[in-house]
Amino acid sequence: MASRARQVGLRAGGAAVSAGRVAWREVAGLSCAQGHGVGRMLLTPVLQRAGQEGLPSYLETFVPENVRFYEHRGFNVVDAGAEPRSQSRFSAVGRGSHR
């Protein structure tokens, strides 16, 4: 999987379980890699396990177009705003119970 991810220009820092929920550290892809199913391949097993264990998942995206991708996988927008230093707009999305 890692070599396939590199082939299509994807970088993933993995997911971490913290305070009883799954938090994605970093997932980034080149626009030319979109539409090849790599994001789905990364998310699916982690989301399945989180669901089996009753853990909510949470992530933030600075790419507005990505929100729809996450919504199709059961996430809802739980917050939105601007990063304090850069003023870059972001959306926080979650799936399952959120605190």
C-alpha positions as CSV (number, residue, x, y, z in Angstrom):
1,M,0.0,0.0,0.0
2,A,2.8,2.4,0.9
3,S,4.4,2.1,-2.5
4,R,1.1,2.5,-4.3
5,A,0.4,5.6,-2.2
6,R,3.8,7.0,-3.3
7,Q,3.0,6.2,-6.9
8,V,-0.1,8.3,-6.9
9,G,1.3,11.1,-4.8
10,L,-0.2,10.5,-1.5
11,R,1.4,11.2,1.9
12,A,-0.2,9.8,5.1
13,G,0.9,10.4,8.6
14,G,-1.5,7.9,9.9
15,A,-4.3,7.9,12.4
16,A,-3.9,8.0,16.2
17,V,-6.3,6.9,18.9
18,S,-6.4,9.7,21.6
19,A,-8.8,10.4,24.3
20,G,-11.1,7.6,23.0
21,R,-11.3,8.7,19.4
22,V,-9.5,8.4,16.1
23,A,-7.7,11.5,15.0
24,W,-6.0,11.7,11.6
25,R,-2.6,13.2,11.8
26,E,-1.9,14.0,8.2
27,V,-3.2,12.8,4.8
28,A,-2.2,14.8,1.8
29,G,-2.5,14.0,-1.9
30,L,-1.6,15.6,-5.2
31,S,-4.6,16.7,-7.2
32,C,-3.6,14.3,-10.0
33,A,-4.0,11.5,-7.5
34,Q,-7.6,12.2,-6.8
35,G,-10.2,9.9,-8.2
36,H,-8.1,6.8,-8.0
37,G,-9.6,5.4,-4.8
38,V,-6.4,5.8,-2.7
39,G,-8.1,8.0,-0.1
40,R,-11.0,5.6,0.2
41,M,-8.5,2.7,0.6
42,L,-6.8,4.5,3.5
43,L,-9.9,5.5,5.3
44,T,-12.0,2.4,5.0
45,P,-10.1,0.0,7.2
46,V,-9.5,2.6,9.9
47,L,-13.2,3.7,9.9
48,Q,-14.3,0.1,10.0
49,R,-12.2,-0.6,13.1
50,A,-13.2,2.7,14.7
51,G,-16.9,1.7,14.2
52,Q,-16.3,-1.8,15.6
53,E,-14.7,-0.3,18.7
54,G,-17.3,2.5,19.0
55,L,-14.7,5.2,18.5
56,P,-15.6,8.5,16.8
57,S,-13.3,9.9,14.1
58,Y,-12.3,13.5,13.6
59,L,-10.2,15.4,11.1
60,E,-9.7,18.9,9.7
61,T,-9.3,19.9,6.1
62,F,-8.1,23.1,4.6
63,V,-9.5,22.1,1.2
64,P,-13.2,23.0,0.9
65,E,-13.7,20.5,-1.9
66,N,-12.7,17.7,0.4
67,V,-15.6,18.1,2.7
68,R,-18.0,16.4,0.3
69,F,-15.5,13.4,0.1
70,Y,-15.7,13.0,3.9
71,E,-19.5,13.5,4.0
72,H,-19.9,10.6,1.6
73,R,-18.0,8.5,4.2
74,G,-20.3,9.4,7.1
75,F,-18.6,12.5,8.4
76,N,-20.4,15.7,9.3
77,V,-19.0,19.2,9.6
78,V,-18.7,19.9,13.3
79,D,-16.8,23.2,13.2
80,A,-15.3,25.6,10.7
81,G,-13.2,28.7,11.0
82,A,-9.8,30.2,10.2
83,E,-6.4,29.1,11.5
84,P,-5.3,32.0,13.8
85,R,-1.8,32.7,12.3
86,S,-2.4,32.2,8.5
87,Q,-6.2,32.9,8.5
88,S,-6.5,29.8,6.2
89,R,-10.1,28.6,6.3
90,F,-10.7,25.0,7.6
91,S,-13.5,22.6,8.2
92,A,-13.5,20.1,11.1
93,V,-15.4,17.0,10.3
94,G,-16.4,14.1,12.6
95,R,-18.0,10.8,12.5
96,G,-19.6,9.1,15.5
97,S,-20.0,10.9,18.9
98,H,-18.1,14.2,19.2
99,R,-16.9,15.9,22.4
